[in-house]
Amino acid sequence: MRIWNGYGSEHSMNLVLIGRFQTVTGAKAAQECMEALQALAEAAWSDDDWRSHDERMPRELGEALSRMKLYDMGRSDVDVYALDHNVSREAETVRIWTDESDVQGLLKVLLHHGAKVEIFSRHTWDEEAATRSDATDARNRSDGGSD
């Protein structure tokens, strides 16, 4: 019998990223940029990319990032957009939901477009960024005490 030992994120972060912009135009630009990055990432994504030792960015991807003026983005930042996430916009606010722990590519786009960013786990906080009562009770039971 063979026993596998490994470590990973288990895709259970359950994060919410909220970007608040000064204008609706900034929020729209960030959302459109994220949609374009998702299309780029999905077009270049391959299930066996992790086996490749060549981490260089494909020329086409570099050119696309240059056209979008995203000079600080790397290949791994773009790869994040191929993973499961949801983006929505309401007026000046962009919300992103993801189970991934690597959110740097998402953050870079929000900040590039001028957002004030808030990040929290939905394991502990609700959508209004208030502490979930069931999360506090579970944490107290696991800690053996109260706040």
ZAVOKOL-745914 format. One record per residue (C-alpha): x negated, y, z negated. Coordinates in steps of 0.25 Angstrom, whole numbers, padded with zeros to 4 digits, always signed. Each point is the difference from the previous one (the first is absolute). Example, Ala and Ser with C-alpha at 12.3 -4.5 7.8 and 13.67 -1.06 7.14 Angstrom:
BEGIN
-0049-0018-0031;-0006+0014+0002;
This chain:
BEGIN
+0000+0000+0000;-0005+0014+0003;+0004+0012-0009;+0000+0014+0006;-0004+0011-0008;+0002+0014+0005;+0003+0014-0003;+0009+0010+0007;+0010+0011-0002;+0011-0010+0002;+0007+0012+0007;+0008+0004-0012;-0004+0014-0003;+0014+0005+0003;-0005+0015+0002;+0007+0012+0004;-0008+0012+0006;+0007+0013+0000;-0005+0012+0009;+0006+0013-0003;-0003+0010+0011;+0002+0015+0000;+0008-0001+0013;+0009-0009+0008;-0010+0001+0011;-0011-0005-0008;+0008-0012-0005;+0005-0003+0015;-0015+0000+0005;-0004-0009-0011;+0011-0010+0003;-0003+0001+0015;-0014-0003-0002;+0003-0012-0009;+0009-0005+0011;-0011+0001+0011;-0011-0006-0010;+0010-0012-0002;+0001-0002+0015;-0015+0001+0002;-0002-0010-0012;+0010-0010+0005;-0006+0000+0014;-0014-0002-0005;+0004-0010-0012;-0005-0014+0001;+0002-0011-0011;-0014-0004+0002;-0006+0014-0001;-0005-0004-0014;-0009-0010+0006;-0007+0010+0008;-0013+0006-0005;+0000+0011+0010;+0007+0011-0008;-0002+0011+0011;+0012+0008+0004;+0005-0003+0014;-0003+0012+0009;+0015+0001+0004;+0003+0001-0015;-0011+0011-0003;+0005+0008+0012;+0015-0001-0005;-0005+0005-0014;-0008+0011+0006;+0012+0005+0008;+0008+0000-0013;-0011+0007-0007;-0001-0011-0010;-0015+0001-0001;-0002-0006-0014;+0008-0013+0004;-0007-0013+0002;+0005-0014+0005;+0004-0005-0013;+0009+0013-0003;+0007-0003+0013;+0001-0015-0003;+0009+0004-0012;+0011+0004+0010;+0001-0014+0006;+0004-0005-0014;+0014+0000-0006;+0004+0014-0004;+0012+0010+0002;+0000+0014+0002;+0012+0010-0001;+0001+0015+0000;+0010+0009-0006;-0002+0015+0002;-0014+0003-0005;-0002-0013-0007;-0006-0013+0006;+0001-0013-0008;-0008-0013+0003;+0003-0013-0006;-0011-0011+0000;-0004-0012-0007;-0015+0002+0004;-0011+0005-0010;-0008+0006+0012;+0008+0014+0002;-0012+0008+0004;+0004+0001+0015;+0014+0005-0004;-0006+0010-0010;-0009+0006+0010;+0012+0003+0010;+0008+0006-0011;-0011+0009-0005;-0005+0003+0014;+0014+0006+0003;+0000+0008-0014;+0008-0009-0009;+0000+0001-0015;+0000-0015-0003;+0006-0009-0011;-0003-0015-0001;+0007-0009-0010;+0004-0015-0002;+0015-0004+0001;-0003-0010-0010;-0001+0011-0011;+0007+0012+0007;+0013+0002+0007;+0002+0008+0013;+0002+0013-0008;-0014-0003-0007;+0007-0003-0013;-0005-0011-0009;+0009-0013+0002;+0006-0005-0013;-0002-0014+0004;-0015+0002+0003;-0002+0006-0013;+0007-0011-0007;-0008-0010+0007;-0014+0007-0003;+0004+0001-0014;+0002-0015-0001;-0013-0004+0007;-0008+0010-0009;+0006-0005-0012;+0005+0014-0005;+0007+0013+0003;-0005+0013+0006;
